[in-house]
Every structure is written in C-alpha cells, then in structure tokens.
Amino acid sequence: MRKDHRKGRSRRKRMVQFAAGAALGSALGLVIGSLLTFWLGEGTMRAIQRGIRRITGDDGHPSFDLLLQ
C-alpha cells in the first residue's frame, strides 16, 4: 500500500513540474520574442518571418499545382 502512495505522489510531482516548466517556457518565450521585436523593429521581424516562410516553402501563396489536381 505504501508503495502505491509514493507512486501517486511521484506522478503528481512530475505533472506539477511539467506544468510549471511549460508555463515558465511560454512566459520566457513571450518575453524574449517581445524584446527581440522591440530591439530589432517590427519591419525587421516581418522580413525575418518572410525569409523563414520562404525557406520552409510556405510563402503564403496558394500552390497552383495542388489546385490543378
């Protein structure tokens, strides 16, 4: 019985740590992203986003090859 009690407590502790880590990571990401946008400027951030979209192949335009199927 005692072993099950420890197992439940351990699982709960892991879930709380995961939730705290996820919340902290989200908050830090938001703060870092906001600071980068502030320092670099909105135009520079848009240019970086466009570059990333082009590299990944998502340029925001419809794929006419797919429309012809």
Secondary structure in CASP SS format (residue, H / E / C, confidence):
PFRMAT SS
TARGET T0000
AUTHOR 0000-0000-0000
METHOD secondary structure of the structure
MODEL  1
M C 1.00
R H 1.00
K H 1.00
D H 1.00
H H 1.00
R H 1.00
K H 1.00
G H 1.00
R H 1.00
S H 1.00
R H 1.00
R H 1.00
K H 1.00
R H 1.00
M H 1.00
V H 1.00
Q H 1.00
F H 1.00
A H 1.00
A H 1.00
G H 1.00
A H 1.00
A H 1.00
L H 1.00
G H 1.00
S H 1.00
A H 1.00
L H 1.00
G H 1.00
L H 1.00
V H 1.00
I H 1.00
G H 1.00
S H 1.00
L H 1.00
L H 1.00
T H 1.00
F H 1.00
W H 1.00
L H 1.00
G C 1.00
E H 1.00
G H 1.00
T H 1.00
M H 1.00
R H 1.00
A H 1.00
I H 1.00
Q H 1.00
R H 1.00
G H 1.00
I H 1.00
R H 1.00
R H 1.00
I H 1.00
T H 1.00
G C 1.00
D C 1.00
D C 1.00
G C 1.00
H C 1.00
P C 1.00
S C 1.00
F H 1.00
D H 1.00
L H 1.00
L H 1.00
L C 1.00
Q C 1.00
END
